[in-house]
């Protein structure tokens, strides 16, 4: 468990370093499925003040706090919903990064406009429908996760191939096999949102060849992937 706390702390501290958050607008969690818990950032604590002792451990089955002296993030129930729906998910990141939020507020998916996007996401980053008044009135945070789960039809394969979603009028949630990987996907989500906005301003329609996009995705993912050096200490 100590290593999970360390990973979650490091990922949260990297949110502002990556330019993904203003003030405290972001959080990362990581799950220990064997123990039936996940670890998440506390609510409203400034990143520069965050320590490993501040992290909160929450029970996966019912959302009860089992360890920690602070309140967990207000987005905790959204994280829990995603963990329960998608067995492949080991970490979740939520931010209010500028360009991804712009798409969310416009209720638009982030389209695949080039190979940078296709290297990570096998398709557009989708945007949910609006939450209903009833979904906002009761169990709002859990329902925020629920609209993502329903949009993906509880399909774990879809969650693996496109490990991100925009919640309409809100912002991006990303996930991955680990807390660190979920943060990496948040960084990429924001980068491709920025690129997409610039591209669409130059050309409202800029469809790339599907075979090129598929080639870029499969060279990094799946049984025939050949990108990178798993035993190397650096990447590029």
N, C-alpha and C positions, 0 to 999 in steps of 0.2 A: 504493500500500500504506500510505503514511503516513496517509492519511485514514481507512482502515479501522481502523488501530491507534487513532487518535484517537476514532473512534466507539465502538469496543469498550471503550476505557478509560472514556469518559464514561458509557456504559451501566452498566458494572460499578460505578462510583462512585455511580450513582443508585440501586442496589439498596437500600442501607441508608437513603438519604434517603426512599425510598418506603415504608419500614417493612416490607420483604419479607424481611429476613434478620436472624438473630441470629448474632453472631460472624462467621464467614466462610462461612455456609451459603447460598451462591448464586454463580452464575457466568453470564456472558454471552459468547457467541462471535459472530463474523461471518465469512462466507465470501467468498473471491475465487475464483469458479469458473474464470475465465480462467487464473489462476495455479495453480489446483489446490491451494489451501491455505485453511486457516481460522485465525483468531487467537482465542485464548481466555485467560481469566484463569489465572494460575498457582495451584497447589494451596496452600491454607492461608495465603495472604498476606492480612493484614488490609486492609480497604478503605482505611483512613486512611493506610496505607503504600504503597499501590499506585501505581506509576508506569508510564508508557508503555514503559519499557525492561524492565519485568518481564513484559510480555505474551509469550505463547509462540505461535509459528507452527507449525502442524502440517500435514503433507501429507494431503490428502483421500483419496488412494487407499489408503494403508496405515497411517496414523496415526503416521508417524515425525515426530519433532520436527526441523524444518529451521532454526529460528531461536529463540533465547532461552536464557538461562542458568539457568532454573528448571524444575522439573517442571510440566507442565500440570495443570489440574484433573483430579481423579480421574473426573469425569464426561465427559472428553474423548471417549471412545469412544461414549458415548450421543449426543453432538452429531454425531459423524461419521456414525453410523448414520442419523440423521434427514436429514442433508445428502445422503447417497447415495440415500436412498429417495424424497425429495421435491424435484424440481428447482426448485420455486417458493420454497423456503426459503433466505433469505439471512442469517438470524440466529436463534440459539436462546438461550433463557434458562431456567435452572433455579433454583428457590428452594425453601425449606422454609417458606413463608409459612403462618401459623397456620391460617387457616380452610380454605384449599385442602388442606392436609395433613390436617385433620380429616376431610374427605370421602375422601381417599385412604386413610387408616387405617381408615375404616369400609367401604372398598371400594365406595363409592357414587359415581355420576356426580353432577355438579353440574347440577341440573335447570334448565330455562328457566322461571322464575317471573314474569318481567316484561320490560319493554322495555329496561331497562338491560343485561340479558344479551343480548337479541336484537339490540341495536345492533352488537354485535361478533361474536357466535357464533351461527351459523345452526343451532342445536340444542344439546342438552346437552353439557357437557364430559365426555367419557367417561373411565371408569376401567378400566385393564387388568386382565386376570386375574392371579393370583399367578404369579410366576416359579417354575419348577420347581427342585428341588434340583440338577438337572444344569445348568440355566441359571445358577444362582448359583455353582456350583463352577468353571465354566470360562467365560471371556469374559463375566463378570458385567455389566460396564458396557455392553458392546456389546449384550448380550441385553436390557438395560434399554430400549435404544432399539428393539430388535427386537420386543418385545411391543407397543410403540406402533405400529410399522409394520404388524405383523400385524393388530392390532385395526382399523386403518384400511384394511386390505387393499391397502396400497401405492397408495392412490388419492390422487393429488395434489390433485384437486378437493376431496375431503373435508378434506385438510390446510389448504387455503385457506379453506374455509367455517367450519371450527372449528379455529383455530390454537392448540390447547391440548389436553393430555391429562394425566390423573392416573395415575401408576404406583402400583399397589396397595401400601399400607403404606409408601409412600415420599413422593411429593409431586408437584407440578406441573412439567411441561415445557411451555414455550410457544415459538412460533416466528413468524416474519414475514418480509417481504421484505427487511428490514434488521435489524441488531442492535438498533437503537433501537426498531423496531416490535415485535420480540419481547419487549423489556422492557415496552413499553406493554401488550401482551397479558397479561403476567404481572401487572401492576398491576390490570388489569381482572378477570382471573381471580380474584385474591384478593378484590377488592371484591364481585364477584357471589357468591362463596362465603360471604362474611360476610353479605350480604343474604339468601341462601338459608337459612342456618342460623337467622336471626331469623324469617324468614317461616314456615319449617317448624315452629318452636316455637309460633307462633300458630295455624297451620292446617296440619295434616299433609298435607292435599290442597288445593292452591291453583292449579288449572290455569287459565292465562290463555287467551283466545281465540287460536287459531292464526293467524287472519288479521291480528290486531294485531301479533303477533311477526314475521310475514313482512313486514308493512309497514315495521316499524322496521329490519329487516335490509336490505331492498332500497333504502331511502332513503339508505343509506350505502354500499352495495356493488352492483356490477353496472352494466350499461349505462344504467339509468334513475336512478342515484344523483344526489341533488341536495343532500346535506348539505355544509356547509362552504364555504369560499372558498379555493381552491387558491393564489391569488396573494396572499392576506393573510398578514401576519406573526404574527397572533394567531388563536386558535381559541376557540370557545365555542358 
